[in-house]
Amino acid sequence: MSYPDPATIANLNSLTTSERAILAAFLIESLESEIDDDAEDAWESEIARRMAELRTGRTKTVPKGIALELMLAEKDEPETS
C-alpha cells in the first residue's frame, strides 16, 4: 500500500471540518461493495424523524461531554433481566 505524498496530506489537512466530513463519508462509502437500499432508506427515515423531533422541541441536544458521561455511566450499570 502506498501513501499519498506529503503535499496531498497538507492539502487535505487544510480542508474545513465539514469538507473533511464529506470526504470521509465519500471514502467510507467507496469502500462498501454492496449497498443495502433498505438500510439506506431506513437511515434516511430515521434521520428525518430525529430532525423533526429537534425542530419541534420534542427532544433536545446535549453537549458531547455530557452525552459521553451518560453513556459511560449507563455502560457501567449492571444489566437487569
Summary of the structure (lengths in Angstrom):
residues: 81
radius of gyration: 18.8
end to end distance: 47.8
largest distance: 55.3
contacts: 123
relative contact order: 0.05
helix: 69%
strand: 0%
